Amino acid sequence: MAEPKDEDFLDNIATAEAEELADEIAEFSDEALELDELRAERDDYKDKFMRALADAENARKRGDKARRDAEQYGGSKLARDMLPVYDNMKRALEAATDEQKEVAAGLLEGVELTMRALKDVFQKHGIEVITPEVGDRFDPNIHEAMFEAPVPGTKAGDIIQVSAEGFMLHDRLLRPAQVGVSSTPAS
C-alpha cells in the first residue's frame, strides 16, 4: 500500500513541477512579450528622436538661409527706391550744356560728387549697374524691351537704344536695363 501513496506523491510533485514550469514559461513568455513591446516602443521613440533631430537641423538651415538673405537682400526695397534718384542725377549731368557747365561749374561738381558717392554706396552694398551698349545682344534675363523697330545694318535682337540702365543686387535683378531692340529689318 505504500506504493500507491508514493506514486501519488511523485505524481503530485511532477504535476506541481510541471505547473510551476508552465507558470515560469508563461511568465517568461509574458516577459518576452513585454520585452518585445518595450523594444518596439524604444524603436518608435528612437525614430521620433531622429526625426526631431532632422527637423531641428532643417529649421537651423532655414534660419541661416533666411538670415543670409535678409543681410544680402533686406535693403532691396530701399535700393529700388534709390534707382530713380540715380537716373535723375545721371540725366541732369548728361543734359548740362557746355554753357551751363561753365556757369554752374560748382553745382555740377556737387552733383558729380553726389553721383560718385551714390555709386560707392551701391558698390558697398552689392548693387551692380547693368550698362548695355548699342549693338549688344538682347538678354531677357537682364534687359526689358521698351520697343522694337527694324533698323538697317542690325540683326534681330540687337540693342539699338538704351533708355535706362539696369541694376543687380548680388545675384538678383533689381531692375532690368530698359532698351530698344532691333526687329528683322524690312527688305
Secondary structure, 3 states (H helix, E strand, C coil): CHHHHHHHHHHHHHHHHHHHHHHHHHHHHHHHHHHHHHHHHHHHHHHHHHHHHHHHHHHHHHHHHHHHHHHHHCCHHHHHHHHHHHHHHHHHHHHCCHHHHHHCHHHHHHHHHHHHHHHHHHHHCCEEEECCCCCCECCCCCEEEEEEEECCCCCCCEEEEEEECEEEECCEEEECEEEEEEECCCC
